[in-house]
């Protein structure tokens, strides 16, 4: 946390002294209705809806225990690793630029370029289940899916689709004018990341003898990590997430790693082995809608898989824009 200087403290007092204070007690206590606040799960009543929403939050924060590969009931073992959804969706999906879940409910159904079809919120959750969690889909009528949807819907309380709350995603770093460098990123990983995520990228389990207890710091590669079809397997997603959230204590207002270092550290992580997702060649039926940092082919732009994985991305973006303009001109799109 940044320290407040004496000068800034004096300035704050001077500013406060210059602002007329309200005299009406109602005016003093009335909250600002224009500011969205994270809805409080703990304030929900002890009824069926409240229980379902609380269960949804637990599924986000304790995925490994409830539907992980060692869950007590074999029928509940949907996740293929012992990660938690909250390892990527920070603070139970409420942290700005920590891949938050707030405000997403009203965005569905929506078109997905990856599938080439309109998808529901349940479809989007199952994309995480099969890719980030390296597992299998939850049935849409299962209590787990219904609880997750209820929680995501709850996090959209008092929001409107017309006025989306800023902070979605992981950030918007400027592109490097060169390819990201895994070798340089390894040195950054050693300095900043290794203490938590370990030399082998295997993370810090709460109990090394019982991975069903989850991780204090999640694995970044290896059998217990997300697979190569996950969003976090894309360099842009990883680099932005690192810059906005790592090391612990950082946020988008107070990054603790430079833009260049975030790109290279992310490149090192993405260069490591991880589980493979079958059928990735079927992703993005329209190849010109494929994100430029998708680390697997096929591609429509003539650039190699290595260039798509590590950049530089500006030449790829320019070529994709040219090809799209040609198609639109010919009426093919």
Buried (B, 14 or more C-beta within 10 A) or exposed (E): EEEEEEEEEEEEEEEEEEEEEEEEEEEEEEEEEEEBEBBEBEEBEEEEEBBBBBBBBBBBBBBBBBBBBBBEEEEBBBBBBBBBBBBBBBBBBBBBBBBBBBBBBBEBEEEBBBBBEEBBBBBBBBBBBBBBBBBBBBEBEBBBBBBBBBBBBBBBBEBEEEEBEEBBBBBEBEBBEEBBBBEBBBBBBEEBBBEBBBEEBBBBBBEEEEBBBBBEBBBBBBEBBBBBBBBBBBBBBBBBBBBBBBBEEBBBEEBBBEBBBBBBBBBBBBBBEBBEBEEBEEBBEEBBBBBBBBBBBEBBBEBEEEBBBBBBBEEBEEBBEEBBEEBEEEEEE
